[in-house]
Amino acid sequence: MASKNDISNQSVIFALANTENMEHEEVLDNKGKDIAHSWVSTSRFLFYAQVAVFVALIIGGCYTFYQHRYMGKPTVEVPANTHYNPQYK
């Protein structure tokens, strides 16, 4: 039967063996580009996104108004009996 010290020594050796295998991994520092870590760049991005959406909506609204603009006075024939001074037959 193994003693308590033997078990703890084996677990320490196992833990050291696992960290030695992981040392070759390269850790990239992306905290400057991550939205969760950099609220300044996030707020700047959101501001510019809001401005772009606002400008797109304004341009779209202007184009819609241009498409449905008033084309001028149509020539409508009004019956004579509906004038201010009606003329009846």
N, C-alpha and C positions, 0 to 999 in steps of 0.2 A: 504494500500500500504506500502511495506517495505522500510525503509530508506536505504541510502547508507551504513551506518555503520553496519546495520543488515546483509546485503548481504556479506560484507567483513568478518564479524565475523563468519558467517556460512561457508564460504569457508575456513577460517583458521581452524575451528573446523573439517571440512571434511578432510583437508590435514593432520591434526594431527592424525585423526582416521586411515587414510590409512597408515601412517608410523608406527603406533603401530602394525598393522597387519603384516607388513613385517619384523619386528625385529627378528622373530624367524628363519629366513633364515640364513644359515651359508654361508659365503662368503669364497671360497677357493682361496688361492693366488697361481695362476699358472703362474705368470708372468715370473718366472725363466725358465719354460719349454715352454713358448709360443714363436713361431718363430718370431712373430711381435715385441715382446718386448725385446728379447735377441739376438742381432745380432752376439755376440761372439759365442754362441753355434750354431747358424745358420751357420755361416761361417765355423766352425769346422765340422759340419755335411756335408755341401756341399763339403768341401775339401776331407773328407774321402769317400764320395760317388763318387767323380771324380776319386780318386785313385782306388777304387774298379772297376769302369767301365773301366778304362784304363787297369788294370791288366786282367780283363775278356776279353777285346778285344785282348790283346797281346797273351793270352793263346789260345783263339779261332783261331787267325791267325796262330799260330804255329801248332795247331792241323790240320788246313786245309792244310798247307804246308806239314805236315807229311802224310796226306791222299793222296795227289796228288804228292808225291815225284817221282823222276826218278827211275824206277825199274831196270834199266840196259840196256845193249846194246841188242836190239832185233836182231834176225837172219832174215835178209831180203834178199831175192834172187833178185839180180840185173841182168837185162838182159845183155847179152854180147855185144850187139850193143850200149850200153850207157856208156861203160867204157871209160877211158882216151884214151886208144888204142883200139878202137872198133874192134870186130871180126864179120865180116859179113858172112852170109851163102853162 
